[in-house]
Amino acid sequence: MTATPAPTPVLQARGLVKRYGHVTAIDGADFDLLPGEVLAVIGDNGAGKTSLIKALTGAVVPDAGEIRLNGEPITFSGPQSARAHGIETVYQDLAVAASMDIASNMFLGRELRRPGVLGTAFRMLDKKRMRQEAAEHMADLKIGLRSLTQSVETLSGGQRQAVAVARAVAWARSVVVMDEPTAALGVKESGQVLDLIRRVRDKGMPVVLISHNMPHVFEIADRIHVHRLGRRAAVIKPSDYSMAEVVAIMTGALTVDAAGDTVVADSEAAKAAGVRAT
Amino acid sequence: MLNVAFALTHIYSEEQTVSNLPGPLTALGETFPLGRTDITYGSLVTIALFLLFAYALSSTGWGRHVYALGNSAEAARLNGIRTSRLTVGVYTVAGLLYGVAALLLISRTGVGDPQAGQTDNLDSITAVVLGGTSLFGGRGSVLGTFIGVLIVGVFRNGLQLMGVASIYQTLITGVLVILAVTVDQISRKKAR
């Protein structure tokens, strides 16, 4: 009998530590992102999930621990270093230049130049090619926008989010990280962004999704990484637990043992949350 | 810095207008005939600079980065643009242009007058805002500025020829600025 080998995680961390003076933001955290999945990272405010994500995207250099990309150990010297390794982030405030058009935003910081002398000596931009490729990337993700030359500020919140996601997907080679993508959106637009995330995953690009929105997390995530007190409290499948149980794990009322069963850690809190051990 | 530079010119020149400037300094004031009129070399330099920056801002990566920086420094930084370097670069270019402008001014008048150009500061802002550049950054074009410059220049010149006192010129130009900023605000609100 041969067992299928476990797939190599695309992005993995073991024992990450980061301290700021007396505060330990990351306290021996582990992390695994498997190929082709949407992994939601949830945790209460102050749990340290932002610090964890920053360490994984190069914005913060951990004091200890190991990060592996596709099995190879790696250290990031800064956010640009992570981008160079194919890890793209969609920030919560989108980081778009409002008065510039969609194509310009897609290539912001990575503009294409005309071939030959025009490109090298005169540094002329290849606007036509950028517009074409931007259109292709948007069409690839089935994002419907009438004109690519309209400025980003004239778009709705959901459309702007779609442009930011398309940009990250266009450049990402390994991972796309999304920080609270539906936080500022209404119901319909959230639905459209969640569909978009599904399409990204179906293209084969794994997604790390940071979110406070439990219904959205349960709708889209293949697995949920619950972060608590600077470490990974549990990584579970949303199909195996109820939303209330997951929230209880997040707050510490329940813990998950090795068999995947929940154990009441704090009976008062568990009772208040309406959950019990399985 | 404006005050420092202002004070230094007055102290250095001892409030005197400096005449007898060496040839090369006023070379840009020399003219050449074109059709029935004479064009100064200074005008050619000005037009060349306008064309150069129109190109740089609209068709190079540097130009796009400058616009992005004006839109949102944080967004620019998150996209890999080196914002500190870029900011220093923009101010350096601006400094160079101030130097050229000073040369053009003394070439036009033939003397170095510490009082000269005092209202040009306000006029520049007026011209730039009239031309569509937003005071909040991120928006504008060199062509728009060129048109703004023509408007303010013709205005000033016309008022001068009419014999309107300098202080009224300043008043009218000031009203123009208010008008320009108001239009800028309204058009930005409409764009949203």
HADDOCK unambig.tbl for C-alpha pairs under 7 A between the chains (distance, minus, plus):
assign (segid A and resid 80 and name CA) (segid B and resid 80 and name CA) 6.47 0.50 0.50
assign (segid A and resid 95 and name CA) (segid B and resid 75 and name CA) 4.02 0.50 0.50
assign (segid A and resid 95 and name CA) (segid B and resid 78 and name CA) 6.60 0.50 0.50
assign (segid A and resid 96 and name CA) (segid B and resid 75 and name CA) 5.75 0.50 0.50
assign (segid A and resid 97 and name CA) (segid B and resid 68 and name CA) 5.44 0.50 0.50
assign (segid A and resid 97 and name CA) (segid B and resid 71 and name CA) 5.51 0.50 0.50
assign (segid A and resid 97 and name CA) (segid B and resid 72 and name CA) 6.36 0.50 0.50
assign (segid A and resid 97 and name CA) (segid B and resid 75 and name CA) 6.58 0.50 0.50
assign (segid A and resid 98 and name CA) (segid B and resid 71 and name CA) 6.38 0.50 0.50
assign (segid A and resid 99 and name CA) (segid B and resid 71 and name CA) 6.86 0.50 0.50
assign (segid A and resid 99 and name CA) (segid B and resid 138 and name CA) 6.68 0.50 0.50
assign (segid A and resid 99 and name CA) (segid B and resid 139 and name CA) 6.73 0.50 0.50
assign (segid A and resid 108 and name CA) (segid B and resid 79 and name CA) 6.44 0.50 0.50
assign (segid A and resid 109 and name CA) (segid B and resid 79 and name CA) 5.65 0.50 0.50
assign (segid A and resid 109 and name CA) (segid B and resid 80 and name CA) 5.67 0.50 0.50
assign (segid A and resid 109 and name CA) (segid B and resid 81 and name CA) 5.62 0.50 0.50
assign (segid A and resid 111 and name CA) (segid B and resid 61 and name CA) 6.18 0.50 0.50
assign (segid A and resid 123 and name CA) (segid B and resid 60 and name CA) 5.66 0.50 0.50
assign (segid A and resid 124 and name CA) (segid B and resid 59 and name CA) 5.44 0.50 0.50
assign (segid A and resid 124 and name CA) (segid B and resid 60 and name CA) 5.14 0.50 0.50
assign (segid A and resid 125 and name CA) (segid B and resid 59 and name CA) 5.42 0.50 0.50
assign (segid A and resid 125 and name CA) (segid B and resid 60 and name CA) 5.39 0.50 0.50
assign (segid A and resid 125 and name CA) (segid B and resid 61 and name CA) 6.59 0.50 0.50
assign (segid A and resid 153 and name CA) (segid B and resid 192 and name CA) 6.69 0.50 0.50
assign (segid A and resid 154 and name CA) (segid B and resid 191 and name CA) 6.89 0.50 0.50
assign (segid A and resid 154 and name CA) (segid B and resid 192 and name CA) 5.73 0.50 0.50
